Amino acid sequence: MSVAEVHDATAMGEIMQIENLGFCAFGEGGPTSARGDTRIGGRIPVNPSGGLESKGHPIGATGLGQIFELVTQLRGEAGPRQSKVRAWRSPRTAAASTASRKPPAA
């Protein structure tokens, strides 16, 4: 994994998510972030876009914003936010999103 966009609608969000994703041990999310491991240029940049709080957490648009950021990162087009990501076609680089909607009532 070269870069991650996680749901951080609260100040604690990134810390919890990096622990849940296994980027660090449980209970180590705070120190991991404080060391700079999740900054651009760090071991695993997390939310190089600034995260949801920096955007005002626009409900409904947050997932699309995260997908846009990851695609921009993978294309190498993120400018000063650019992380050192592997090439788009690398088998170790992946971006995933799940979208669903409630089926119409019968």
N, C-alpha and C positions, 0 to 999 in steps of 0.2 A: 504494500500500500504506500503510495507516494503522497497523497493529500486526501483530506476528508472534509466534508461539510456535514455537520451534525446539527440536530435540533437543539438549540440553546436559547429557548424563549425566556429563561431565567438565568441569573448569574451563575447558579450552580449547574446549569444544563451541560455545558461543555465538560466539566469535571466528571459528572456522572456518566456521560456518553463515552468518554475515552476509556473509562474503567469498564463499562459494559462491552465495548468493542474489543477489549483485550490489549489496548495500546499500552496499558500499564496495569499493575496489580490493583485490586480493590483497596481503597484507602490511600492510594498513591496519586490520584488524579490532581489534587491540589499542588503537591510538590512537583509533579511532572510539568504542569502548566507554569508554575513559578520559576522553574529552571529554564524555561524558554523552549522546551522540547516541542511545543505545539505552535510556535510562531513560524512565520515564513522563514525558511532557512534552517528551521529546527529539524529534529529527528523525524517527526510526522506532523507537518503543518495541518492545523485544524481551523476551519472557517477562515480562509484567507480573505474572504469577502467581507469580513467583519462580523459575521454571524447575524442571527435574526434580530437581536436587540438593537444592533446598529442601524437596522432598516425600519425599526418601529414594529417589527413582527406583523406585517400585513397578512392577516388571516386569509388563506386561500392562495396567496401568491408566494408564500414562503417556499413551498416545495419546488415550484418552477424556478424561483430565484436560485435555489441550491443546485438544481440541475444545470441551469445556465452557467453558474460559476464553475462547476466541475468540467463541463464541456469546454469552457474557455481555458481552464487550466490544462486540460488534456491536449488542446490545440496549440498550447504555448502562446496564447494571445492575452494573458492576464496583466501584462505590463508590470508595474511595480508590485503587484500582488502575486506574481508568478512564483510558483513552487517548483522545485526541481523534480518534475514528474517524468516518468518513462514515456517513451513514444506511444502514440495512440494505439498502434497495432501490437504492442507488447502483450504477451499472454498474462503478465502480472498486473496489468492495468485494467481496472474495471470500474464502471459506474453503473449504479442500479437505482431504480426508482419503482415504486409500486403505486399505482393509482387505481381507485375503484369507485364505484358509485352504487347507490342503492337501486336495485331494479325497480322499474315502475310497478305500481300496484296493479294487480290483475282486475 
